[in-house]
Amino acid sequence: MYNPTRDEARRFLIDAWQKHRAQEPLSALERMAAGLVALHPEHHAILESPERNLDRDWRAESGDLNPFLHLSLHLALAEQLAIDQPPGIRAQFERIRAAKGDEHAALHAVLECLGEVLWNAQRHGTPPDAALYLACLERSP
């Protein structure tokens, strides 16, 4: 299993976006990442200034949204949806998308649950709980 460091994950997103903007060839994963970055113009300046942002910390307790974490969660979710893992996530996503009428809003609703599950796992030192994840999605409108 590939387990990149924080800097490697950030560099991947920065490089994918730079290659996309320069119209250079992209791997499938880079294409996916660049597509997700394109959906978030509010993060473009951060990715386009790596010298100022590669080592930057964003503090949730200060109300900061870490754009690298957000985009990485989007990538993880895209992979989950592609392989329906945990089983049933694709159906839950489709239900939420139909209810919201907007794919990006639905993705963000699912990301809320994914973030909650990851936070809980980190807090308790356990693997992410798929049942908790799916239960959270069930509660999502």
N, C-alpha and C positions, 0 to 999 in steps of 0.2 A: 504494500500500500504506500502510495506517495504521500508524504507528510511534510509539505514545505514549511520553511520558517516564515515568520511574519514578513521579513524583507523579501524573500523569494516570491511569496504570494502577491505582495504589493508590486514588485518589479514585473511580474507576469502581467498584471492588469495594465500597468503603465506601458509596457512594451507592446501589448496587443493593441492598445488604443493608438500608440504612435504609428505602428505598422498600418493600421486601418486608415489613419489620416493620410499617410504617405502612399496609400494604395499599393502596399507591398503584399506579397502572398502571405496568407494566414493559415495556420492549422485549423482543424475543425473546432478545437477548444478555444483558440484565439478568436475565431469568428464569432463564437458564442459570447465570449467575454466582451468583444468590441460591440456586439449588438446590444448587450445589456448596458454598457457604458453609454451608448447612443440614446438609450431610453432615459438617461439621467444627466441632462445638460447642466444641472446644478453642480455636478462633480467634475466636469471637463477641465476647469481651470486647475483643480488640484492635481489631476493626472497629467496635465500639460506642464506642471512645474515640479517635477520630481525632486529637484535639488532642495526645494523648500518643504516638501511634504512626505518624502520617503520615511524619515525618522520621526515625524510628528505624531504626537499622541492626542487622541480625542477622548474626552472624559464624559461618559454618559451622565454622571452625577452633575455635570455642569450643563447638561442639555445638548451636548455635542453629539452629532451623528458621525460615526466613523465611516467615511465613504468606502474605504477598502473593505471593511467588514461587511457593509451593506451589499456591495457588489459580489463579494465572495459568497455570501449567503444566497444571493440570486443564482450564482453559478451552481452551488450545491443543490438548490431547489430544481434548477433546470435538469440536472442529472437525475434527481429523484423522480421527476415527472417522466423523463425519457424511459426509465426502466420500471416505473411504478413500484418504487421502493421507498418507504415501507408499502406493502401491498394495500391498495385502496386509496393512496394519496392522489392518484390521477383522477379518480372518480370524485373525491372531495374537492379537488381543485376545480373540476368542471362544474360542480354544483355551485361553488362559490362564485365562479366566473359568470354563470348564468344569473345568479342572484344580483350581482353587482353590475352586470352589463358592461364590464370593462376588464380586459385581461390584466393590465398593469395593476389596477386596484386589487384584483383577486390575488395576484402574486404577492403584493404587500400584505394582504390579510394572512396568507399562508406563512410569509416570512415572520410575522408576529408570533405565530405558534412555534415555528422552528427556533426562533430566538429564545422563546420561553423555555423550550425543551433543552436547548443547549445550555442556557444559564443554569437551569435546575441540575443538569448532569454535572456541570463544572462545580457548582456549589456543593454537591454531595459526593463528588469524586466517583461517579458512576457513568456507564455508557448512556447515551441518549435513549430515552424510553419511547419506543414506537407507539405503544398503546396510549401514552400520555399525549403524544403528538397528534394521533388520529382523534382522540377525544377532544382536544382543543379545536381541531378543524371542524368537528361536529357542531361545536358551539358557535362557530363563526357564521355570521349571516351570509 
